[in-house]
């Protein structure tokens, strides 16, 4: 089975600090896309960032960036200058054939004041 | 632009009743996905459509579940008869394909008593 694994069920960070969420995946494809979504208590699923496996440059969106290690099949999310509004469940996802997404188990991030 | 619209937002019903969940995708999106989210199983893909045609329904748990997409702007997920174990949050998402991100609706929280 082609899986996505998030090994940290819960994490916490102090406001303004930096935190990194881990994700590993399995795939037999050479090109694919990876995503991070956040789900705040409102339960909306919100796209945070996207990475194409063919691109060596790590994706960045404002305070959010990824560390993509293709050989290691690792796709971690770094949040800089954490804000209270970043408190959410974060899901790593890999796109499979037919534009489907396979999600990890999620990491609950709490930002403390 | 309007996002993916799901209705109802909450549904509480008795075991054995028929439940119908509705979804309006983003205009122009060719792909529509139905997911179920539970604490035990996380986010699971139930079925997805491309150009209104069901492509993969292997995630549909059993014959009690059915989904239709009669046109490009509307889809339903029906459970008949419903059971308590169907209680979950059901998400609809749409995308333009071509590795574009999926955009999620706000979900329907379903409770079967």
Interface residues (C-beta under 8 A of the other chain):
Chain A: X33 X35 X37 X42 X43 X44 X45 X46 X47 X50 X52 X91 X95 X98 X99 X100 X101 X102 X103 X104 X105 X106
Chain B: X31 X33 X42 X43 X45 X48 X50 X55 X56 X89 X91 X93 X95 X97 X98 X99 X100 X101 X102 X103 X104 X106 X107 X109
